[in-house]
Amino acid sequence: MVALDKDLQSRQLARELVRNAKQAQKIFATFSQEKIDSIVQHIATESARHAEELAKMAHEETGFGKWQDKVLKNTFASVRVYEHIKDLKTIGIINDDKIKKVMDVGVPLGVITALVPSTNPTSTIIYKTLIALKAGNAIVFSPHPNAKACSFRALDIVKKAALEAGAPAGIVDGVTMLTLEATKELMHSKDVSLILATGGEGMVRAAYASGTPTISGGPGNGPAFIERSADIKKAVSDIITSKTFDNGVICASEQSIIVERCIYNDVHRELLAQGAYFMNEEEAKRMASMLLRANGTINPEIVGKDAITLSQRAGFSVPANTRVLIALQDTVSPKNPYSREKLCPILGMYIEEDWRSACHRVVDLLTNEGLGHTLVIHTQNEDVIRQFALEKPVNRILINTPAALGGIGATTNITPALTLGCGAVGGGSSSDNVGPMNLLNIRKVGYGVRSIEDLRQPSSTNPPCYTAQPVVAAHSSPTQVSILDDERFRQPQAAGIQQGSISNNPADDRFGNTGSHAAVAETVAAQGDITEENVEQIIKAVLGRLNK
């Protein structure tokens, strides 16, 4: 009975939050771009000022990661995100093309519901608040129960900052009575325009199933391919830096290393030198038993723990300087935890014969888990980069950088974000690093530039593929043009012909026999002025001369 009362009460509170947010957003939608920008700036400034406080709270409450790295994430979510979005036009007329006579108007979505993960609670609240308000929306959060204290504090900070800068009350808020029913109420509310979902796979699926439009992140399982031309020392440093950043809780971080056999010994040596520990078969088996729960989902007990703590829990000891744990693997399957997402400093490692074999392994891993998310390549070979970019089923391909930081846009110029879309291939609605432009609609204003009579008139008596580009020929009067200047008869320099000349190679039959250039010129000159009526006649005459 008590639980039922709590569920009903939490649902009612959720309804009130949405109602208040809807009223606040109506007022907020009347604000100018300058006013909204000043509110967003103040929220970013205040959030950055509390970055360390929030980081320590999140670490203490969840036990995930390192508070020092969470400071960087909070700063990234406030300062870096703000710097990227501050000059975006999102309100009113955001583009006015006087030439094409098309105008774009930014239209806020309305009320957004945001799910908050326990792995990145405070940084997610800061980031989602900034991008939602920048686009003119209100936002209502549903924090994770395992991170409620730090989430409530982050909410207090952004709410207070918004009010101080002149935003209406209710423009940003969050559920305080945390129940599944309250979250469902938010997701199913007809007054919620969009769900911005970051969190566990089950909650993301529930968001899509609600019928409310949803933008989500997804599980990562990023492979890191070290190709033979790579700077091995830097590649290893990037991978370990990434995998140990906040103890691996960022979903873009590397989950497996793939290395070509010809450089394996060098990579192995460098990994050892930089703090990697290669588990033997028995140790790897013990660790594997801890990584997944019976239902095949990740065990929260291992999330965000450091390598030494993990090894101790698995019952074996490692050197004091150990930073990551590695298990050599040769299989990929849902039951093999080393071929899946591991939100801690553990990596599977695969040895392949060449980059083509590595390509297949990458696809196997991503198909197993992490479709649409991220992979990283360490190479100096541009051909390999292009091949991977054209074929691999991910939306972020990172080159020579730590994946955890490159994927979110910290060490790359990808849009800075903490919600990383996986696109249709990953079961999502967007492939973007989500920003303000994903959280608004664009109203198109188009001026009439053609009448129905124009549409009925044929544009030309020539075939649709032909558009004459007349150029005055040297032998003609100013009113005469040469058919040789038509692109169909002029060969590019790349084909081995200088512009305006013909190859003297008898084997070159692109224009027929040697000397045909003069024959063509004579034919054209004989026709006099070129008009639409005699173009076809000239072409036939030219072709006749060339075929003699």
C-alpha positions in Angstrom: 0.0 0.0 0.0 2.9 2.4 0.9 4.6 1.6 -2.4 1.4 2.2 -4.3 0.9 5.5 -2.6 4.5 6.5 -3.5 4.0 5.5 -7.1 0.8 7.6 -7.4 2.4 10.5 -5.6 5.5 10.4 -7.8 3.3 10.3 -11.0 1.3 13.3 -9.8 4.5 15.2 -9.1 5.8 14.3 -12.5 2.6 15.7 -14.1 3.0 18.9 -12.2 6.6 19.3 -13.4 5.6 18.9 -17.0 2.7 21.3 -16.6 5.0 23.9 -15.0 7.6 23.3 -17.7 5.0 23.8 -20.5 3.9 27.2 -19.1 7.5 28.3 -18.6 8.4 27.3 -22.1 5.6 29.4 -23.6 7.2 32.4 -21.9 10.7 31.4 -22.8 9.7 31.0 -26.4 9.0 34.7 -26.6 12.6 35.6 -25.5 15.1 36.9 -28.0 18.2 35.1 -29.1 20.3 37.5 -27.0 18.2 36.9 -23.9 18.4 33.2 -24.2 22.1 33.3 -24.9 22.7 35.3 -21.7 20.7 32.7 -19.7 22.7 29.8 -21.2 26.0 31.6 -20.5 25.2 32.2 -16.9 24.2 28.5 -16.4 27.5 27.4 -18.0 29.5 29.8 -15.8 27.8 28.7 -12.6 28.1 25.0 -13.5 31.8 25.4 -14.2 32.3 27.1 -10.8 30.8 24.0 -9.1 32.7 21.4 -11.3 34.8 20.1 -8.5 32.1 20.0 -5.9 29.8 18.0 -8.2 32.6 15.7 -9.2 33.4 14.7 -5.7 29.7 14.2 -4.8 29.2 11.9 -7.9 32.3 9.8 -7.1 31.4 9.5 -3.4 27.8 8.5 -4.1 28.2 6.1 -7.1 31.7 4.8 -6.5 32.4 5.1 -10.2 35.5 6.5 -11.7 37.9 9.2 -10.4 36.7 12.5 -9.1 39.6 14.3 -10.7 38.4 13.1 -14.1 34.8 14.0 -13.3 36.0 17.6 -12.7 37.2 17.6 -16.3 33.9 16.1 -17.5 31.9 18.8 -15.7 34.1 21.5 -17.1 33.8 20.0 -20.6 30.0 19.9 -20.2 29.8 23.5 -19.2 32.7 25.5 -20.7 33.5 23.4 -23.9 29.9 22.8 -24.8 29.0 26.5 -24.2 31.9 27.7 -26.3 30.7 25.5 -29.2 27.1 26.5 -29.1 27.2 30.2 -28.0 27.2 31.7 -31.5 24.6 29.3 -33.0 21.4 30.9 -34.3 18.5 28.9 -32.8 15.8 31.5 -32.2 13.6 33.3 -34.8 15.1 33.7 -38.3 18.2 31.6 -38.3 18.9 31.8 -42.0 17.7 34.1 -44.8 18.9 33.3 -48.3 18.2 36.3 -50.4 19.4 34.6 -53.6 17.3 31.4 -53.4 14.6 33.3 -51.5 14.3 30.7 -48.7 14.1 31.5 -45.0 14.7 29.2 -42.0 12.9 29.8 -38.7 14.0 28.0 -35.6 11.0 26.5 -33.7 11.6 25.0 -30.2 10.2 21.5 -29.6 8.6 22.4 -26.3 9.2 20.3 -23.2 12.0 17.7 -23.2 12.3 14.8 -20.8 15.9 13.8 -20.1 17.1 10.5 -18.6 20.3 10.8 -16.5 22.8 7.9 -16.2 24.6 7.0 -13.0 28.0 6.9 -14.8 27.9 10.6 -15.8 25.1 12.2 -13.8 26.2 15.8 -13.1 27.9 16.4 -16.4 24.9 15.0 -18.2 22.5 17.4 -16.4 24.8 20.4 -17.2 25.2 19.5 -20.8 21.5 18.7 -21.5 20.3 21.8 -19.8 22.6 24.0 -22.0 21.6 22.4 -25.3 17.9 22.3 -24.4 17.6 25.9 -23.3 19.8 27.1 -26.2 17.2 25.7 -28.6 14.4 27.5 -26.6 13.0 24.4 -24.8 12.1 23.5 -21.2 13.7 20.4 -19.8 12.6 18.0 -17.0 15.1 15.4 -15.7 14.6 11.9 -14.4 17.9 11.2 -12.4 19.2 7.7 -11.8 18.3 6.5 -8.2 21.9 5.5 -7.6 23.1 9.1 -8.3 20.2 11.1 -6.8 22.1 13.3 -4.3 24.7 14.6 -6.8 22.0 14.9 -9.5 19.7 16.9 -7.2 22.7 19.2 -6.4 23.4 19.7 -10.1 19.7 20.5 -10.7 19.8 23.1 -7.9 22.8 24.8 -9.5 21.3 25.0 -13.0 17.8 26.0 -11.8 19.2 28.8 -9.6 21.4 30.0 -12.4 18.5 30.0 -14.9 16.3 32.1 -12.5 19.1 34.5 -11.7 19.6 35.2 -15.4 15.8 35.9 -16.0 14.4 32.5 -17.1 10.9 31.6 -16.0 10.5 29.2 -13.0 10.0 25.6 -14.2 12.1 26.0 -17.4 14.5 23.4 -15.9 13.6 21.0 -13.2 13.7 17.3 -12.2 11.8 14.5 -10.5 12.7 14.3 -6.8 10.6 11.3 -5.9 12.4 8.7 -8.0 10.2 5.9 -9.1 9.8 3.9 -12.3 6.2 5.2 -12.5 7.4 8.8 -12.4 9.8 8.2 -15.3 7.0 6.5 -17.2 4.7 9.4 -16.6 7.3 11.8 -18.0 8.0 9.6 -21.1 4.3 9.0 -21.9 3.1 12.6 -21.3 1.3 14.2 -24.2 2.9 17.5 -23.2 6.4 16.1 -23.6 7.7 16.7 -27.1 11.0 14.7 -27.0 12.8 12.2 -24.8 16.6 12.7 -24.6 17.7 9.3 -23.4 21.1 8.5 -22.0 21.4 5.4 -19.8 20.9 1.6 -19.8 19.7 -0.3 -22.8 16.4 -1.2 -21.0 15.5 2.4 -20.2 16.4 3.5 -23.7 14.2 0.9 -25.2 11.4 1.9 -22.9 11.8 5.5 -24.1 11.3 4.5 -27.8 8.4 2.2 -26.8 6.6 5.1 -25.2 5.6 6.6 -28.5 7.2 9.9 -27.7 9.9 11.0 -30.2 13.3 10.0 -28.7 16.9 10.8 -29.3 19.3 8.4 -27.6 22.8 7.3 -27.1 23.6 3.6 -27.2 26.0 1.0 -25.9 29.6 1.4 -27.1 32.0 -1.4 -27.9 34.7 0.5 -29.7 37.6 -1.5 -31.2 41.0 0.2 -31.4 42.9 -0.9 -34.4 46.7 -0.4 -34.3 47.8 -0.6 -38.0 51.5 -1.4 -38.9 52.3 2.2 -39.8 51.1 3.6 -36.4 53.3 5.4 -33.9 53.1 2.5 -31.5 54.2 4.4 -28.4 51.6 7.1 -28.9 48.9 4.6 -29.9 49.4 2.6 -26.7 49.5 5.8 -24.6 46.3 7.1 -26.2 44.5 3.8 -25.6 45.6 3.5 -21.9 44.9 7.2 -21.3 41.4 6.7 -22.7 40.6 3.5 -21.0 41.7 4.8 -17.6 40.0 8.1 -17.9 37.3 8.1 -15.2 38.1 4.3 -15.1 36.5 3.7 -18.4 32.9 4.8 -17.8 32.6 6.9 -21.0 30.8 4.7 -23.6 33.1 5.9 -26.5 36.2 4.4 -24.7 38.0 1.5 -26.3 36.8 -2.0 -25.5 39.2 -4.1 -27.6 42.6 -3.8 -29.2 43.2 -5.2 -32.7 46.8 -5.4 -33.8 48.6 -6.7 -36.9 50.7 -9.8 -36.2 53.8 -8.2 -37.7 53.9 -5.5 -35.0 52.4 -7.5 -32.2 55.7 -8.0 -30.3 56.4 -4.2 -30.4 52.8 -3.4 -29.2 53.0 -6.0 -26.5 56.3 -4.7 -25.2 55.0 -1.1 -25.2 51.8 -2.1 -23.4 53.8 -3.7 -20.6 56.0 -0.6 -20.4 53.0 1.7 -19.9 51.2 -0.3 -17.2 49.2 -3.0 -18.9 48.9 -6.5 -17.4 48.2 -9.5 -19.6 46.0 -11.9 -17.7 46.8 -15.6 -18.1 44.0 -18.0 -19.1 42.9 -18.8 -15.5 42.9 -15.1 -14.5 41.0 -14.1 -17.6 38.4 -16.8 -16.8 37.9 -15.5 -13.3 37.6 -12.0 -14.5 35.1 -13.0 -17.2 32.8 -14.5 -14.5 32.6 -11.1 -12.9 31.9 -9.0 -15.9 28.4 -10.1 -16.8 25.3 -10.9 -14.8 23.3 -14.1 -15.3 21.0 -12.2 -17.7 23.9 -11.2 -19.9 24.0 -7.5 -18.9 27.0 -5.7 -17.5 27.6 -6.2 -13.8 27.4 -2.8 -12.1 29.8 -3.9 -9.4 32.7 -3.7 -11.9 31.7 -0.4 -13.5 34.2 2.4 -13.0 36.6 0.4 -10.8 40.4 0.6 -11.3 42.5 -2.3 -12.5 44.0 -3.2 -9.1 40.6 -3.3 -7.4 39.2 -5.5 -10.2 42.0 -8.0 -10.0 41.7 -8.2 -6.2 38.0 -8.9 -6.5 38.8 -11.7 -9.1 41.2 -13.2 -6.7 44.6 -12.6 -8.3 47.3 -10.0 -7.7 49.0 -7.6 -10.2 51.9 -5.2 -10.0 51.3 -2.0 -8.2 51.7 0.1 -11.4 49.0 -1.8 -13.3 46.6 0.5 -15.1 44.7 -1.8 -17.5 44.0 -5.5 -17.7 44.2 -7.3 -21.0 42.9 -10.7 -22.1 44.1 -12.2 -25.4 41.0 -13.4 -27.4 40.2 -15.1 -30.7 36.4 -15.3 -30.5 33.5 -12.9 -30.6 30.1 -13.6 -29.1 27.4 -12.2 -26.8 28.6 -14.7 -24.1 32.2 -13.6 -24.4 32.4 -10.5 -22.1 35.8 -9.5 -23.6 34.1 -8.9 -26.9 31.5 -6.6 -25.4 31.3 -3.2 -23.7 33.3 -3.1 -20.4 32.9 0.1 -18.5 36.2 -0.4 -16.6 39.9 -0.6 -17.5 39.7 -4.1 -19.1 40.4 -4.8 -22.8 40.2 -7.8 -25.1 43.0 -8.1 -27.6 42.9 -9.7 -31.0 45.9 -10.5 -33.3 45.2 -10.3 -37.0 47.3 -11.0 -40.1 46.8 -7.7 -41.9 44.5 -4.7 -42.0 41.9 -6.6 -44.2 41.6 -9.3 -41.6 41.4 -6.5 -38.9 38.5 -5.0 -40.9 36.5 -8.3 -40.5 37.3 -8.4 -36.8 36.1 -4.9 -36.3 32.8 -5.7 -38.0 32.4 -8.8 -35.9 32.9 -6.9 -32.7 30.5 -4.1 -33.7 27.9 -6.5 -34.9 28.2 -8.2 -31.5 27.5 -4.9 -29.7 28.1 -1.2 -30.4 26.7 -0.9 -33.9 26.6 2.8 -35.0 28.8 4.0 -32.1 32.6 4.5 -32.3 35.9 3.0 -33.4 39.4 4.3 -33.3 42.3 3.7 -35.7 46.0 4.3 -35.1 47.7 4.6 -38.5 49.6 6.9 -40.8 48.1 5.2 -43.9 45.4 7.4 -45.5 44.2 4.5 -47.7 43.4 2.4 -44.6 41.6 5.4 -43.1 39.5 5.9 -46.2 38.7 2.2 -46.4 37.5 2.1 -42.8 35.6 5.3 -43.2 33.7 4.0 -46.2 32.7 0.6 -44.8 32.6 0.4 -41.0 29.1 0.5 -39.4 29.8 3.3 -36.9 29.1 7.1 -36.8 32.4 8.1 -35.2 35.7 7.0 -36.6 38.6 8.5 -34.6 42.1 8.8 -35.9 45.2 8.7 -33.6 43.4 10.0 -30.4 42.1 8.6 -27.1 38.6 7.4 -28.0 36.8 8.4 -24.8 37.9 12.0 -25.3 37.8 12.1 -29.1 34.3 10.6 -29.3 32.8 13.3 -27.1 34.6 16.1 -29.0 37.2 16.9 -26.4 40.3 16.0 -28.4 38.7 16.3 -31.8 36.6 18.9 -33.5 33.5 16.6 -33.5 30.5 18.4 -31.8 31.1 18.3 -28.0 28.4 16.2 -26.5 27.6 13.6 -23.9 24.8 11.9 -25.9 26.3 10.1 -28.8 23.8 8.9 -31.3 24.1 5.5 -33.0 21.8 6.1 -36.0 19.5 3.7 -37.5 22.0 0.9 -37.6 22.3 1.2 -33.8 18.5 1.4 -33.3 18.5 5.1 -32.8 16.9 8.1 -34.5 20.1 10.2 -34.9 23.7 9.5 -35.7 24.9 12.9 -34.3 26.8 14.0 -31.3 23.6 15.6 -30.0 23.5 19.4 -29.8 20.9 22.3 -29.9 20.2 21.9 -33.6 18.9 18.4 -32.9 16.4 19.9 -30.4 14.5 22.3 -32.6 12.4 22.1 -35.7 13.1 24.3 -38.7 10.2 26.1 -40.3 10.8 26.7 -44.0 9.6 29.9 -45.7 9.8 29.8 -49.5 9.0 32.7 -51.8 7.5 31.9 -55.2 10.1 32.1 -57.9 8.3 30.3 -60.8 4.8 30.3 -62.1 2.8 27.4 -63.3 3.3 28.7 -66.9 7.0 28.5 -66.3 6.7 24.9 -65.3 4.7 24.0 -68.4 7.2 25.6 -70.7 10.1 23.3 -71.9 13.4 24.7 -70.7 15.1 23.7 -74.0 14.6 21.9 -77.2 17.9 20.1 -76.4 18.1 16.8 -74.5 18.0 17.5 -70.7 21.6 16.4 -70.4 22.9 19.0 -72.8 23.6 22.6 -71.8 25.6 24.7 -74.3 28.5 26.6 -72.9 29.3 28.9 -75.8 32.8 30.3 -76.1 33.8 32.5 -79.0 36.1 30.5 -81.4 39.3 32.0 -82.7 38.3 31.6 -86.3 34.8 33.1 -86.0 33.2 36.4 -85.6 32.1 37.5 -82.1 28.7 36.1 -82.7 30.0 32.7 -83.6 30.9 29.9 -81.1 32.7 26.7 -81.6 31.2 23.4 -80.8 34.6 22.3 -79.7 34.0 24.3 -76.5 31.2 22.0 -75.6 32.4 19.9 -72.6 31.3 16.7 -74.3 34.1 17.2 -76.9 36.8 18.7 -74.7 38.9 16.1 -72.8 40.4 17.0 -69.4 44.2 17.3 -68.9 44.0 14.4 -66.5 43.2 12.2 -69.5 46.5 13.0 -71.1 45.2 15.7 -73.5 46.0 19.4 -73.2 42.9 21.6 -73.3 42.3 22.8 -76.8 44.5 20.2 -78.5 44.3 16.6 -79.7 46.7 13.8 -79.1 48.8 12.8 -82.1 49.0 9.2 -80.9 47.4 7.1 -83.6 46.3 4.7 -80.9 44.3 7.4 -79.3 40.8 7.0 -80.9 39.0 9.4 -78.6 38.6 11.8 -81.5 39.3 9.4 -84.4 42.2 9.9 -86.8 45.1 12.3 -86.4 44.2 15.7 -87.8 40.5 15.4 -87.1 40.7 18.6 -85.0 41.2 20.7 -88.1 38.4 18.8 -89.8 36.0 19.6 -87.0 37.0 23.2 -87.0 36.3 23.4 -90.8 32.9 21.8 -90.4 31.9 24.2 -87.6 33.2 27.3 -89.5 31.1 26.2 -92.6 27.9 26.3 -90.6 28.2 30.0 -89.7 26.4 31.3 -86.6 25.3 28.5 -84.2 21.7 28.6 -83.1 19.5 26.3 -81.2 17.9 25.2 -84.5 21.1 24.1 -86.2 23.0 22.6 -83.2 21.8 19.0 -84.1 22.8 19.5 -87.7 26.3 20.7 -86.7 26.7 17.7 -84.4 25.8 15.3 -87.1 28.2 17.0 -89.5 31.0 16.9 -87.0 30.5 13.2 -86.3 30.3 12.5 -90.0 33.7 14.1 -90.5 35.2 12.3 -87.5 34.1 8.9 -88.7 35.5 9.2 -92.2 
